[in-house]
Amino acid sequence: MTPSQQALLASRYKADGMAVSSPQKLVVLIYDRLASDLDTALAAIEARNVEGAHKALVNAQDLVFELQMALDADLWEGARDLAAIYDYLLGLLVAANLKKSTEQVQRCIEIVAPLRDSWTEAYQMIQRGEAALPAKPAPAVPVAAGH
């Protein structure tokens, strides 16, 4: 097997692993990649690699957007607060990319790291049976006037 075939198989394995992951595991994987992109962007900015920094920061923005779109305010009352954090993070990422600012990337890292740790801990608690997933709320049923 050639090295390029090995690389193709490795990337397919990773993609297939994500495809069969639980939603909770996917959140952890997204946070892991987000943290990696931020580290890559920081190193690229320090090395004056504009293209590398841009690529990592755009990917980080995409990941934060995906996390934001996955929030369900009906399932979790904290979703709105987390959405506000994601909005702030997206603004920082855009500014960091425009200015190639290590300070703004570092601020993003400071925000993402505890969130990543919390989601990882929550996932591990679910895996160990120490926490349960919330039940999906029943849809609201309109009540006829006068009843």
DSSP file (Angstrom, degrees, kcal/mol; ACC not computed):
  #  RESIDUE AA STRUCTURE BP1 BP2  ACC     N-H-->O    O-->H-N    N-H-->O    O-->H-N    TCO  KAPPA ALPHA  PHI   PSI    X-CA   Y-CA   Z-CA
    1    1 A M              0   0    0      0, 0.0     0, 0.0     0, 0.0     0, 0.0   0.000 360.0 360.0 360.0 131.4    0.0    0.0    0.0
    2    2 A T     >  -     0   0    0      1,-0.1     4,-2.3     4,-0.0     5,-0.2  -0.339 360.0-111.1 -76.0 160.1    1.4    3.4   -1.0
    3    3 A P  H  > S+     0   0    0      0, 0.0     4,-2.4     0, 0.0     5,-0.2   0.872 119.6  53.6 -58.7 -36.4    1.7    6.3    1.4
    4    4 A S  H  > S+     0   0    0      2,-0.2     4,-2.1     1,-0.2     5,-0.1   0.874 108.4  49.4 -68.5 -34.7   -1.1    8.1   -0.4
    5    5 A Q  H  > S+     0   0    0      2,-0.2     4,-2.5     1,-0.2    -1,-0.2   0.893 110.4  51.1 -67.3 -39.0   -3.4    5.1   -0.1
    6    6 A Q  H  X S+     0   0    0     -4,-2.3     4,-2.5     2,-0.2    -2,-0.2   0.917 110.3  48.8 -62.9 -42.7   -2.6    4.9    3.6
    7    7 A A  H  X S+     0   0    0     -4,-2.4     4,-2.5     2,-0.2    -2,-0.2   0.904 110.8  50.7 -64.0 -41.1   -3.4    8.6    4.0
    8    8 A L  H  X S+     0   0    0     -4,-2.1     4,-2.3     2,-0.2    -2,-0.2   0.923 111.9  47.1 -62.6 -44.6   -6.7    8.2    2.1
    9    9 A L  H  X S+     0   0    0     -4,-2.5     4,-2.5     1,-0.2    -2,-0.2   0.895 111.4  51.6 -64.2 -39.8   -7.7    5.2    4.3
   10   10 A A  H  X S+     0   0    0     -4,-2.5     4,-2.2     2,-0.2    -2,-0.2   0.919 110.9  47.1 -64.1 -42.9   -6.8    7.2    7.4
   11   11 A S  H  X S+     0   0    0     -4,-2.5     4,-2.4     2,-0.2    -1,-0.2   0.883 112.4  50.1 -68.0 -36.4   -8.9   10.1    6.4
   12   12 A R  H  X S+     0   0    0     -4,-2.3     4,-3.1     2,-0.2     5,-0.2   0.898 109.2  52.3 -65.7 -39.6  -11.8    7.8    5.5
   13   13 A Y  H  X S+     0   0    0     -4,-2.5     4,-2.3     2,-0.2    -2,-0.2   0.930 111.5  46.1 -61.2 -45.3  -11.5    6.1    8.9
   14   14 A K  H  X S+     0   0    0     -4,-2.2     4,-1.8     2,-0.2    -2,-0.2   0.920 114.6  47.4 -63.5 -43.5  -11.7    9.5   10.6
   15   15 A A  H  X S+     0   0    0     -4,-2.4     4,-2.0     1,-0.2    -2,-0.2   0.918 113.2  48.0 -64.7 -43.6  -14.6   10.6    8.5
   16   16 A D  H  X S+     0   0    0     -4,-3.1     4,-1.5     1,-0.2    -1,-0.2   0.872 108.5  55.6 -64.5 -36.6  -16.5    7.4    9.1
   17   17 A G  H  < S+     0   0    0     -4,-2.3     4,-0.3    -5,-0.2    -1,-0.2   0.881 109.5  45.9 -63.3 -38.3  -15.8    7.6   12.8
   18   18 A M  H >< S+     0   0    0     -4,-1.8     3,-0.9     1,-0.2    -1,-0.2   0.865 107.6  58.2 -71.4 -35.1  -17.4   11.0   12.9
   19   19 A A  H 3< S+     0   0    0     -4,-2.0    -2,-0.2     1,-0.2    -1,-0.2   0.817 112.4  39.4 -66.0 -29.5  -20.4    9.8   10.8
   20   20 A V  T 3< S+     0   0    0     -4,-1.5    -1,-0.2    -5,-0.1    -2,-0.2   0.363  92.7 112.9-101.9   5.2  -21.2    7.1   13.4
   21   21 A S  S <  S-     0   0    0     -3,-0.9    -3,-0.0    -4,-0.3    -4,-0.0  -0.424  73.2-107.5 -75.5 151.9  -20.5    9.2   16.5
   22   22 A S     >  -     0   0    0      1,-0.1     4,-2.5    -2,-0.1     5,-0.2  -0.325  32.6-107.6 -68.6 160.2  -23.3   10.2   18.8
   23   23 A P  H  > S+     0   0    0      0, 0.0     4,-1.8     0, 0.0     5,-0.1   0.878 122.3  53.4 -57.4 -36.3  -24.3   13.9   18.8
   24   24 A Q  H  > S+     0   0    0      1,-0.2     4,-1.5     2,-0.2    99,-0.1   0.903 109.6  46.8 -66.4 -40.6  -22.6   14.4   22.2
   25   25 A K  H  > S+     0   0    0      1,-0.2     4,-2.7     2,-0.2    -1,-0.2   0.872 107.8  57.4 -68.2 -36.6  -19.3   12.9   20.8
   26   26 A L  H  X S+     0   0    0     -4,-2.5     4,-2.7     1,-0.2    -1,-0.2   0.893 103.3  53.2 -60.9 -39.4  -19.6   15.1   17.7
   27   27 A V  H  X S+     0   0    0     -4,-1.8     4,-2.4     2,-0.2    -1,-0.2   0.928 110.4  47.5 -60.2 -44.5  -19.7   18.2   19.9
   28   28 A V  H  X S+     0   0    0     -4,-1.5     4,-2.5     1,-0.2    -2,-0.2   0.919 112.1  49.6 -62.7 -43.9  -16.5   17.1   21.7
   29   29 A L  H  X S+     0   0    0     -4,-2.7     4,-2.3     2,-0.2    -2,-0.2   0.887 110.4  50.4 -63.8 -38.6  -14.9   16.3   18.3
   30   30 A I  H  X S+     0   0    0     -4,-2.7     4,-2.7     2,-0.2    -1,-0.2   0.925 111.0  48.5 -65.2 -43.7  -15.9   19.8   17.0
   31   31 A Y  H  X S+     0   0    0     -4,-2.4     4,-2.7     2,-0.2    -2,-0.2   0.895 109.9  53.0 -62.7 -38.9  -14.4   21.5   20.1
   32   32 A D  H  X S+     0   0    0     -4,-2.5     4,-2.0     2,-0.2    -2,-0.2   0.933 112.5  43.9 -60.7 -45.3  -11.2   19.4   19.7
   33   33 A R  H  X S+     0   0    0     -4,-2.3     4,-2.8     2,-0.2    -2,-0.2   0.890 111.7  54.1 -67.6 -38.6  -10.9   20.6   16.1
   34   34 A L  H  X S+     0   0    0     -4,-2.7     4,-2.3     2,-0.2    -2,-0.2   0.931 109.4  47.6 -59.8 -46.6  -11.7   24.2   17.1
   35   35 A A  H  X S+     0   0    0     -4,-2.7     4,-2.2     1,-0.2    -1,-0.2   0.902 112.5  50.0 -61.3 -41.1   -9.0   24.2   19.7
   36   36 A S  H  X S+     0   0    0     -4,-2.0     4,-2.5    -5,-0.2    -2,-0.2   0.911 109.6  50.5 -64.0 -43.0   -6.6   22.7   17.1
   37   37 A D  H  X S+     0   0    0     -4,-2.8     4,-2.8     2,-0.2    -2,-0.2   0.895 109.9  50.6 -62.6 -39.8   -7.5   25.4   14.6
   38   38 A L  H  X S+     0   0    0     -4,-2.3     4,-2.5     2,-0.2    -1,-0.2   0.912 111.1  47.9 -65.6 -41.5   -6.9   28.1   17.1
   39   39 A D  H  X S+     0   0    0     -4,-2.2     4,-2.3     2,-0.2    -2,-0.2   0.910 113.2  48.9 -62.8 -41.6   -3.5   26.7   18.0
   40   40 A T  H  X S+     0   0    0     -4,-2.5     4,-2.5     2,-0.2    -2,-0.2   0.914 111.5  49.2 -63.6 -43.7   -2.7   26.5   14.3
   41   41 A A  H  X S+     0   0    0     -4,-2.8     4,-2.7     2,-0.2     5,-0.2   0.916 110.3  50.6 -63.0 -43.3   -3.8   30.1   13.7
   42   42 A L  H  X S+     0   0    0     -4,-2.5     4,-2.3     1,-0.2    -2,-0.2   0.937 113.2  45.0 -60.5 -47.2   -1.8   31.4   16.6
   43   43 A A  H  X S+     0   0    0     -4,-2.3     4,-1.8     1,-0.2    -1,-0.2   0.891 113.2  51.3 -63.9 -39.7    1.3   29.6   15.4
   44   44 A A  H  <>S+     0   0    0     -4,-2.5     5,-3.4     2,-0.2     4,-0.3   0.906 110.1  48.3 -66.3 -41.4    0.7   30.8   11.8
   45   45 A I  H ><5S+     0   0    0     -4,-2.7     3,-1.4     1,-0.2    -2,-0.2   0.931 111.3  50.3 -63.6 -44.2    0.3   34.4   12.8
   46   46 A E  H 3<5S+     0   0    0     -4,-2.3    -1,-0.2     1,-0.3    -2,-0.2   0.841 112.9  47.0 -62.1 -32.3    3.5   34.3   14.9
   47   47 A A  T 3<5S-     0   0    0     -4,-1.8    -1,-0.3    -5,-0.2    -2,-0.2   0.394 115.0-118.6 -87.9   2.6    5.3   32.8   11.9
   48   48 A R  T < 5 +     0   0    0     -3,-1.4     2,-1.1    -4,-0.3    -3,-0.2   0.819  62.6 150.6  60.9  33.5    3.7   35.5    9.6
   49   49 A N     >< +     0   0    0     -5,-3.4     4,-2.4     1,-0.2     5,-0.2  -0.760  18.6 177.4 -94.9  86.8    2.0   32.8    7.6
   50   50 A V  H  > S+     0   0    0     -2,-1.1     4,-2.6     1,-0.2    -1,-0.2   0.903  76.2  48.6 -61.7 -45.1   -1.0   34.8    6.5
   51   51 A E  H  > S+     0   0    0      1,-0.2     4,-2.5     2,-0.2    -1,-0.2   0.915 112.5  47.9 -64.3 -43.5   -2.6   32.1    4.3
   52   52 A G  H  > S+     0   0    0      2,-0.2     4,-2.1     1,-0.2    -1,-0.2   0.897 113.3  48.3 -64.0 -40.7   -2.2   29.4    7.1
   53   53 A A  H  X S+     0   0    0     -4,-2.4     4,-2.6     2,-0.2     5,-0.2   0.928 111.7  50.0 -64.7 -45.1   -3.7   31.8    9.7
   54   54 A H  H  X S+     0   0    0     -4,-2.6     4,-2.6    -5,-0.2     5,-0.3   0.931 110.8  48.9 -59.4 -47.6   -6.6   32.7    7.4
   55   55 A K  H  X S+     0   0    0     -4,-2.5     4,-2.1     1,-0.2    -1,-0.2   0.924 114.0  45.6 -60.3 -45.9   -7.4   29.0    6.6
   56   56 A A  H  X S+     0   0    0     -4,-2.1     4,-2.2     1,-0.2    -1,-0.2   0.895 114.6  47.7 -66.4 -40.3   -7.4   28.0   10.3
   57   57 A L  H  X S+     0   0    0     -4,-2.6     4,-2.2     2,-0.2    -2,-0.2   0.869 111.1  50.1 -71.6 -36.5   -9.5   31.0   11.4
   58   58 A V  H  X S+     0   0    0     -4,-2.6     4,-2.3    -5,-0.2    -1,-0.2   0.913 111.9  48.6 -66.5 -41.4  -12.1   30.5    8.7
   59   59 A N  H  X S+     0   0    0     -4,-2.1     4,-2.3    -5,-0.3    -2,-0.2   0.906 109.8  52.2 -64.2 -39.6  -12.4   26.9    9.7
   60   60 A A  H  X S+     0   0    0     -4,-2.2     4,-2.4     2,-0.2    -2,-0.2   0.907 108.5  51.2 -61.4 -41.6  -12.7   27.9   13.3
   61   61 A Q  H  X S+     0   0    0     -4,-2.2     4,-2.5     1,-0.2    -2,-0.2   0.921 109.1  50.6 -60.8 -43.8  -15.5   30.3   12.3
   62   62 A D  H  X S+     0   0    0     -4,-2.3     4,-2.2     1,-0.2    -2,-0.2   0.900 110.4  49.7 -60.6 -41.1  -17.3   27.5   10.5
   63   63 A L  H  X S+     0   0    0     -4,-2.3     4,-2.4     2,-0.2    -2,-0.2   0.913 110.6  48.5 -66.3 -42.9  -17.0   25.2   13.5
   64   64 A V  H  X S+     0   0    0     -4,-2.4     4,-2.5     1,-0.2    -1,-0.2   0.908 110.7  52.1 -63.7 -40.4  -18.4   27.9   15.9
   65   65 A F  H  X S+     0   0    0     -4,-2.5     4,-2.5     2,-0.2    -2,-0.2   0.916 109.1  49.9 -61.2 -42.8  -21.3   28.5   13.4
   66   66 A E  H  X S+     0   0    0     -4,-2.2     4,-1.4     2,-0.2    -2,-0.2   0.912 110.7  49.4 -62.5 -42.7  -22.0   24.7   13.4
   67   67 A L  H  X S+     0   0    0     -4,-2.4     4,-0.6     1,-0.2     3,-0.2   0.917 111.6  49.7 -60.9 -42.2  -22.0   24.6   17.2
   68   68 A Q  H >< S+     0   0    0     -4,-2.5     3,-1.1     1,-0.2    -2,-0.2   0.906 109.2  50.5 -64.2 -42.7  -24.4   27.6   17.2
   69   69 A M  H 3< S+     0   0    0     -4,-2.5    -1,-0.2     1,-0.2    -2,-0.2   0.752 105.1  58.9 -68.6 -23.4  -26.8   26.1   14.7
   70   70 A A  H 3< S+     0   0    0     -4,-1.4    -1,-0.2    -3,-0.2    -2,-0.2   0.613  80.1 111.3 -81.5 -12.2  -26.9   22.9   16.8
   71   71 A L    <<  -     0   0    0     -3,-1.1     2,-0.5    -4,-0.6     3,-0.1  -0.374  52.3-160.2 -65.8 140.2  -28.2   24.7   19.9
   72   72 A D    >>  -     0   0    0      1,-0.1     4,-1.8    -2,-0.1     3,-1.0  -0.900   9.8-172.2-125.3 100.3  -31.8   23.8   20.8
   73   73 A A  T 34 S+     0   0    0     -2,-0.5     6,-0.1     1,-0.3     7,-0.1   0.748  87.6  58.3 -65.3 -23.4  -33.3   26.4   23.1
   74   74 A D  T 34 S+     0   0    0      1,-0.2    -1,-0.3    -3,-0.1     3,-0.1   0.768 111.3  41.3 -74.8 -25.0  -36.4   24.2   23.6
   75   75 A L  T <4 S+     0   0    0     -3,-1.0     2,-0.4     1,-0.3    -2,-0.2   0.753 125.7  26.0 -92.7 -27.9  -34.2   21.4   25.0
   76   76 A W    ><  -     0   0    0     -4,-1.8     3,-1.8     1,-0.1    -1,-0.3  -0.963  59.5-152.3-145.1 120.9  -31.8   23.4   27.1
   77   77 A E  T >  S+     0   0    0     -2,-0.4     3,-0.6     1,-0.3     4,-0.4   0.733  96.6  62.8 -66.9 -21.3  -32.5   26.8   28.8
   78   78 A G  T 3> S+     0   0    0      1,-0.2     4,-2.3     2,-0.1    -1,-0.3   0.510  77.2  92.6 -79.0  -3.7  -28.8   27.7   28.7
   79   79 A A  H <> S+     0   0    0     -3,-1.8     4,-2.5     1,-0.2    -1,-0.2   0.868  81.5  52.9 -60.9 -38.2  -28.7   27.6   24.9
   80   80 A R  H <> S+     0   0    0     -3,-0.6     4,-1.8    -4,-0.3    -1,-0.2   0.905 110.0  47.8 -66.0 -39.7  -29.5   31.3   24.5
   81   81 A D  H  > S+     0   0    0     -4,-0.4     4,-1.7     2,-0.2    -2,-0.2   0.913 113.0  48.2 -66.0 -41.6  -26.6   32.2   26.8
   82   82 A L  H  X S+     0   0    0     -4,-2.3     4,-2.5     1,-0.2    -2,-0.2   0.873 107.5  56.1 -66.9 -36.0  -24.2   29.9   24.9
   83   83 A A  H  X S+     0   0    0     -4,-2.5     4,-2.4     1,-0.2    -1,-0.2   0.887 105.4  52.3 -61.2 -38.3  -25.5   31.3   21.6
   84   84 A A  H  X S+     0   0    0     -4,-1.8     4,-2.3     2,-0.2    -1,-0.2   0.892 108.8  49.7 -64.9 -39.2  -24.4   34.8   22.9
   85   85 A I  H  X S+     0   0    0     -4,-1.7     4,-2.7     2,-0.2    -2,-0.2   0.920 110.4  50.5 -64.2 -42.9  -20.9   33.4   23.7
   86   86 A Y  H  X S+     0   0    0     -4,-2.5     4,-2.6     2,-0.2    -2,-0.2   0.893 108.6  52.3 -62.6 -39.5  -20.7   31.9   20.2
   87   87 A D  H  X S+     0   0    0     -4,-2.4     4,-2.1     2,-0.2    -1,-0.2   0.940 111.8  46.2 -59.3 -46.9  -21.8   35.3   18.7
   88   88 A Y  H  X S+     0   0    0     -4,-2.3     4,-2.2     1,-0.2    -2,-0.2   0.912 112.3  50.9 -61.4 -43.4  -19.0   37.0   20.6
   89   89 A L  H  X S+     0   0    0     -4,-2.7     4,-2.6     1,-0.2    -1,-0.2   0.895 107.7  52.6 -63.0 -41.3  -16.5   34.3   19.6
   90   90 A L  H  X S+     0   0    0     -4,-2.6     4,-2.4     2,-0.2    -1,-0.2   0.913 108.7  50.7 -61.5 -41.6  -17.4   34.7   16.0
   91   91 A G  H  X S+     0   0    0     -4,-2.1     4,-2.4     1,-0.2    -2,-0.2   0.914 110.9  48.4 -61.4 -42.7  -16.8   38.4   16.2
   92   92 A L  H  X S+     0   0    0     -4,-2.2     4,-3.0     2,-0.2    -2,-0.2   0.906 110.7  51.3 -63.0 -41.3  -13.4   37.8   17.8
   93   93 A L  H  X S+     0   0    0     -4,-2.6     4,-2.1     2,-0.2    -2,-0.2   0.905 110.6  47.7 -64.6 -41.6  -12.5   35.3   15.1
   94   94 A V  H  X S+     0   0    0     -4,-2.4     4,-2.6     2,-0.2    -1,-0.2   0.942 114.8  45.8 -63.7 -46.6  -13.4   37.7   12.3
   95   95 A A  H  X S+     0   0    0     -4,-2.4     4,-2.7     1,-0.2     5,-0.3   0.907 111.3  52.4 -63.4 -41.5  -11.4   40.5   13.9
   96   96 A A  H  X>S+     0   0    0     -4,-3.0     4,-1.5     1,-0.2     5,-1.2   0.891 111.8  47.1 -60.8 -38.8   -8.5   38.1   14.6
   97   97 A N  H  <5S+     0   0    0     -4,-2.1    -2,-0.2     2,-0.2    -1,-0.2   0.908 113.2  47.1 -71.2 -41.6   -8.5   37.1   10.9
   98   98 A L  H  <5S+     0   0    0     -4,-2.6    -2,-0.2     1,-0.2    -1,-0.2   0.910 126.3  28.9 -64.8 -41.8   -8.7   40.7    9.6
   99   99 A K  H  <5S-     0   0    0     -4,-2.7    -1,-0.2    -5,-0.2    -2,-0.2   0.555  97.1-131.6 -95.5 -10.1   -6.0   42.0   11.9
  100  100 A K  T  <5 +     0   0    0     -4,-1.5     2,-0.6    -5,-0.3    -3,-0.2   0.964  44.7 178.3  50.5  54.9   -4.0   38.7   12.2
  101  101 A S     >< -     0   0    0     -5,-1.2     4,-1.8    -6,-0.2    -1,-0.2  -0.790  33.5-166.8 -97.7 116.6   -4.0   39.4   15.9
  102  102 A T  H  > S+     0   0    0     -2,-0.6     4,-2.7     1,-0.2     5,-0.2   0.847  91.7  59.2 -66.6 -32.3   -2.4   36.9   18.3
  103  103 A E  H  > S+     0   0    0      1,-0.2     4,-1.9     2,-0.2    -1,-0.2   0.913 107.1  44.8 -63.5 -42.3   -4.1   38.7   21.2
  104  104 A Q  H  > S+     0   0    0      2,-0.2     4,-2.0     1,-0.2    -1,-0.2   0.871 113.0  50.2 -71.8 -35.9   -7.6   38.1   19.8
  105  105 A V  H  X S+     0   0    0     -4,-1.8     4,-2.3     2,-0.2    -2,-0.2   0.917 110.0  51.6 -65.0 -41.5   -6.7   34.4   18.9
  106  106 A Q  H  X S+     0   0    0     -4,-2.7     4,-2.2     1,-0.2    -2,-0.2   0.891 107.6  52.3 -61.9 -39.1   -5.5   34.0   22.5
  107  107 A R  H  X S+     0   0    0     -4,-1.9     4,-1.4     2,-0.2    -1,-0.2   0.896 108.2  51.7 -63.5 -39.4   -8.7   35.4   23.8
  108  108 A C  H  X S+     0   0    0     -4,-2.0     4,-2.9     1,-0.2     3,-0.3   0.912 108.4  51.1 -61.4 -42.6  -10.6   32.9   21.7
  109  109 A I  H  X S+     0   0    0     -4,-2.3     4,-2.6     1,-0.2    -2,-0.2   0.903 106.9  54.2 -60.9 -41.5   -8.5   30.1   23.2
  110  110 A E  H  < S+     0   0    0     -4,-2.2    -1,-0.2     1,-0.2    -2,-0.2   0.802 114.0  41.9 -64.3 -28.9   -9.3   31.4   26.7
  111  111 A I  H  X S+     0   0    0     -4,-1.4     4,-1.0    -3,-0.3    -2,-0.2   0.892 117.2  45.4 -81.8 -43.6  -13.0   31.1   25.9
  112  112 A V  H  X S+     0   0    0     -4,-2.9     4,-3.2     1,-0.2     5,-0.3   0.875 101.0  66.2 -71.7 -38.9  -12.9   27.8   24.0
  113  113 A A  H  X S+     0   0    0     -4,-2.6     4,-2.4     1,-0.2    -1,-0.2   0.910 104.9  41.0 -56.0 -50.6  -10.7   25.8   26.4
  114  114 A P  H  > S+     0   0    0      0, 0.0     4,-2.3     0, 0.0    -1,-0.2   0.867 115.8  51.5 -68.4 -31.9  -13.2   25.8   29.4
  115  115 A L  H  X S+     0   0    0     -4,-1.0     4,-2.6     2,-0.2     5,-0.2   0.935 110.8  48.4 -64.9 -44.7  -16.1   25.1   27.1
  116  116 A R  H  X S+     0   0    0     -4,-3.2     4,-2.4     1,-0.2     5,-0.2   0.923 111.8  49.5 -59.5 -45.3  -14.3   22.2   25.5
  117  117 A D  H  X S+     0   0    0     -4,-2.4     4,-2.5    -5,-0.3    -1,-0.2   0.906 111.7  49.0 -61.5 -42.0  -13.4   20.9   29.0
  118  118 A S  H  X S+     0   0    0     -4,-2.3     4,-2.5     2,-0.2    -2,-0.2   0.921 112.4  46.2 -65.8 -44.7  -17.0   21.1   30.1
  119  119 A W  H  X S+     0   0    0     -4,-2.6     4,-2.4     2,-0.2    -1,-0.2   0.881 113.1  50.8 -66.4 -36.9  -18.4   19.4   27.1
  120  120 A T  H  X S+     0   0    0     -4,-2.4     4,-2.4    -5,-0.2    -2,-0.2   0.928 111.6  47.4 -64.9 -44.1  -15.8   16.7   27.3
  121  121 A E  H  X S+     0   0    0     -4,-2.5     4,-2.3     2,-0.2    -2,-0.2   0.910 111.7  50.4 -63.4 -42.3  -16.6   16.1   31.0
  122  122 A A  H  X S+     0   0    0     -4,-2.5     4,-2.1     2,-0.2    -2,-0.2   0.917 110.9  49.2 -61.9 -43.4  -20.4   16.0   30.2
  123  123 A Y  H  X S+     0   0    0     -4,-2.4     4,-2.5     1,-0.2    -2,-0.2   0.921 111.1  49.4 -61.9 -44.1  -19.8   13.5   27.5
  124  124 A Q  H  X S+     0   0    0     -4,-2.4     4,-2.0     1,-0.2    -1,-0.2   0.876 109.1  52.7 -64.1 -37.0  -17.7   11.3   29.8
  125  125 A M  H  X>S+     0   0    0     -4,-2.3     5,-2.5     2,-0.2     6,-0.9   0.896 109.7  48.6 -65.1 -39.9  -20.4   11.5   32.5
  126  126 A I  H ><5S+     0   0    0     -4,-2.1     3,-1.1     4,-0.2    -2,-0.2   0.923 110.3  51.8 -64.1 -44.0  -23.0   10.3   30.0
  127  127 A Q  H 3<5S+     0   0    0     -4,-2.5    -2,-0.2     1,-0.3    -1,-0.2   0.865 111.4  46.9 -60.7 -36.9  -20.7    7.5   28.9
  128  128 A R  H 3<5S-     0   0    0     -4,-2.0    -1,-0.3    -5,-0.2    -2,-0.2   0.510 115.7-115.4 -83.7  -4.6  -20.2    6.4   32.5
  129  129 A G  T <<5S+     0   0    0     -3,-1.1    -3,-0.2    -4,-0.5    -2,-0.1   0.647  83.8 120.4  79.3  15.5  -24.0    6.6   33.2
  130  130 A E  S   <S+     0   0    0     -5,-2.5     2,-0.3    -6,-0.2    -4,-0.2   0.544  75.5  32.8 -87.7  -8.4  -23.5    9.4   35.7
  131  131 A A  S    S-     0   0    0     -6,-0.9     2,-0.3    -5,-0.1    -2,-0.2  -0.990  72.9-143.3-145.3 149.5  -25.7   11.8   33.7
  132  132 A A        -     0   0    0     -2,-0.3    -6,-0.1    -3,-0.1     3,-0.0  -0.832  24.5-109.9-113.4 152.9  -28.7   11.3   31.5
  133  133 A L        -     0   0    0     -2,-0.3     2,-0.1     1,-0.1     0, 0.0  -0.574  42.4-106.2 -75.4 142.3  -29.7   13.1   28.3
  134  134 A P        -     0   0    0      0, 0.0     2,-0.2     0, 0.0    -1,-0.1  -0.399  34.5-112.0 -68.1 146.6  -32.7   15.4   28.7
  135  135 A A        -     0   0    0      1,-0.1     3,-0.0    -2,-0.1    -3,-0.0  -0.535  34.6-104.4 -75.2 144.9  -35.9   14.2   27.2
  136  136 A K        -     0   0    0     -2,-0.2    -1,-0.1     1,-0.1   -61,-0.1  -0.554  43.0-114.5 -68.6 128.1  -37.1   16.2   24.2
  137  137 A P        -     0   0    0      0, 0.0    -1,-0.1     0, 0.0     3,-0.1  -0.304  31.0-103.5 -65.4 149.3  -40.0   18.4   25.3
  138  138 A A        -     0   0    0      1,-0.1     3,-0.1    -3,-0.0    -3,-0.0  -0.430  44.8 -98.1 -68.0 144.8  -43.4   17.6   23.9
  139  139 A P        -     0   0    0      0, 0.0     2,-0.2     0, 0.0    -1,-0.1  -0.341  44.1 -99.8 -64.4 146.6  -44.5   20.1   21.3
  140  140 A A        -     0   0    0     -3,-0.1     0, 0.0     1,-0.0     0, 0.0  -0.469  34.6-150.2 -66.9 134.1  -46.8   22.8   22.5
  141  141 A V        -     0   0    0     -2,-0.2     2,-0.1    -3,-0.1    -1,-0.0  -0.933  17.4-123.2-108.9 122.2  -50.4   22.1   21.7
  142  142 A P        -     0   0    0      0, 0.0     2,-0.5     0, 0.0     0, 0.0  -0.381  21.3-140.7 -65.6 141.1  -52.6   25.1   21.1
  143  143 A V        -     0   0    0     -2,-0.1     3,-0.1     1,-0.0     2,-0.0  -0.877  20.4-115.9-103.8 131.6  -55.6   25.3   23.4
  144  144 A A    >   -     0   0    0     -2,-0.5     3,-1.7     1,-0.1    -1,-0.0  -0.363  40.8 -95.5 -65.6 143.7  -58.9   26.5   22.0
  145  145 A A  T 3  S+     0   0    0      1,-0.3    -1,-0.1     2,-0.1     0, 0.0  -0.327 109.5  23.2 -60.7 138.0  -60.2   29.7   23.5
  146  146 A G  T 3         0   0    0     -3,-0.1    -1,-0.3     1,-0.0    -2,-0.1   0.438 360.0 360.0  86.8  -0.3  -62.7   29.2   26.2
  147  147 A H    <         0   0    0     -3,-1.7    -2,-0.1    -4,-0.0    -3,-0.1   0.404 360.0 360.0-108.2 360.0  -61.5   25.7   27.1
